[in-house]
Amino acid sequence: MRQSVFVTGATNGTGFAIASRFAKEGYDVFIGSRTEENACVAAKQISDAYGVFAKGYGMKVYDEADVIRIFDDIRGMGYKLNTLVLNAANLGIRQQFFDVSMEEFMDVIHTNMGWNFMLSRQAAIQMKENGGGAIVFINSNTAYRAIPDRIAYSASKSGALGMMRAMALDLGRYNIRVNAVLPGMIKTERWLTNYNDCRNAPSNYTPLGDIAEFEDIADAAWYLGSAQSRNVTGTELVVDGGNMIQLYPIIPEEREHMSFCDKGSETDNGATGKSSSRS
Ligand SMILES: NC(=O)c1ccc[n+]([C@@H]2O[C@H](COP(=O)([O-])OP(=O)(O)OC[C@H]3O[C@@H](n4cnc5c(N)ncnc54)[C@H](OP(=O)(O)O)[C@@H]3O)[C@@H](O)[C@H]2O)c1
C-alpha cells in the first residue's frame, strides 16, 4: 500500500506547501478545502508536479458525518491513511472582548478544536489498523503569547496543544504519534501585501532576522509526520526564528534604523501593527 497524507486547508500557502513536501517524498496526497473545486485544482497541480496520486475533497466544517464520508472514500480506494496534517484554521480575526458574539467565539473553538478532533479520530481508526501513523497539528506561538482581539483563536490554539498531548498519550500504544508545529509569523499572501513598515517589524525583532517561509513550516510538518521522527510524540516544534525565546524583543543595532508600525494598519494576524508583532 502506498504512503498517504491528508492535509486540511491545502489549496494554497502553508497547506499547499505541506502537501507538496509529502508529494515530493512520494506520498499520495489528499487535499481538504471548504471549496471542492479549489481542492481538485490543487490536487491536480500536485499530481502533475510530483507524479503521485492526489485527490481533493470539499469539506463541511465541524460535521462528523462529512468527515466519516471522506475517510470512507479514502478507505474505499484501498488506502489507510499514514499521516494527517491539521493545517486549516479559523483565524478569528478582530474578535474584540466586549463585542464578540458567542456564536463567533464558538465557531473558532469548534473549527480549531472540535473539527480537528473529529478528523484525528477518523484518521486514527485507519492508522490503528495500519499499525501506526502520525498526526501533526499546525498550531501557533499564539498558544503561549497572546495577540490583541484574537481571544478565541489564542484559546483554541492553547486548547489544541492540550488535546495534542492527550491524544499522544491515548494513541501511543497504537504507534500513532501526535505532535504540533508552532509557527510564528509566516510570509503569507496577506503578509506580503501588508503595509511595508508593519511587514518589517517582526523580522527586526526576530533573532534569526526573518519570519518563516511556507517551506519552513512544511519541513517541520514533514519531520513530525514522517518516519524521521519515529520516536517523537507529544512534542511542540516552534518555527519562529527564535521569537518565543525572548523575554522582550532585542533589536540588533544594524536593524535599528528600520521603522515600525506607527498607525493602525493591519498586520497578517489582523491586529493593529502598533500593538502586535506576532501571529
Ligand atoms: N500565517 C501566520 O502568520 C500563522 C502564524 C502562526 C500560525 N499559523 C497557523 O498556520 C496554519 C496555516 O496558516 P495560514 O496563515 O497559511 O492559514 P490561512 O491561509 O488563513 O488558512 C489556511 C486554510 O484554512 C482554511 N480556512 C480558513 N478559514 C477557515 C475557517 N473559518 N474554517 C475552516 N477553514 C478555514 C482555508 O482553506 P479553504 O478556504 O480551502 O477551506 C485556508 O486556506 C493555521 O493553522 C494557522 O493558525 C499561521
The ligand as a Gaussian input file, in Angstrom:
#p B3LYP/6-31G(d) Opt

LIG

0 1
 N        0.000000      32.988000       8.879000
 C        0.656000      33.058000      10.025000
 O        1.444000      34.005000      10.254000
 C        0.499000      31.982000      11.060000
 C        1.159000      32.113000      12.269000
 C        1.032000      31.116000      13.235000
 C        0.278000      30.000000      12.989000
 N       -0.383000      29.884000      11.788000
 C       -1.173000      28.674000      11.571000
 O       -0.694000      28.047000      10.402000
 C       -1.792000      27.445000       9.699000
 C       -1.834000      27.991000       8.276000
 O       -1.851000      29.389000       8.368000
 P       -2.128000      30.310000       7.119000
 O       -1.957000      31.713000       7.542000
 O       -1.410000      29.769000       5.961000
 O       -3.675000      29.992000       7.050000
 P       -4.863000      30.531000       6.158000
 O       -4.436000      30.667000       4.757000
 O       -5.510000      31.670000       6.825000
 O       -5.795000      29.275000       6.368000
 C       -5.419000      28.008000       5.873000
 C       -6.629000      27.421000       5.258000
 O       -7.622000      27.178000       6.250000
 C       -8.890000      27.257000       5.663000
 N       -9.733000      28.149000       6.453000
 C       -9.660000      29.498000       6.545000
 N      -10.627000      29.969000       7.341000
 C      -11.333000      28.892000       7.770000
 C      -12.450000      28.731000       8.603000
 N      -13.075000      29.785000       9.161000
 N      -12.916000      27.481000       8.815000
 C      -12.309000      26.423000       8.244000
 N      -11.233000      26.501000       7.438000
 C      -10.765000      27.735000       7.207000
 C       -8.704000      27.839000       4.256000
 O       -8.841000      26.775000       3.313000
 P      -10.120000      26.652000       2.346000
 O      -10.577000      28.048000       2.031000
 O       -9.550000      25.955000       1.165000
 O      -11.110000      25.866000       3.105000
 C       -7.284000      28.338000       4.249000
 O       -6.645000      28.242000       3.003000
 C       -3.043000      27.756000      10.504000
 O       -3.334000      26.668000      11.341000
 C       -2.638000      28.960000      11.330000
 O       -3.366000      29.030000      12.534000
 C       -0.285000      30.844000      10.834000

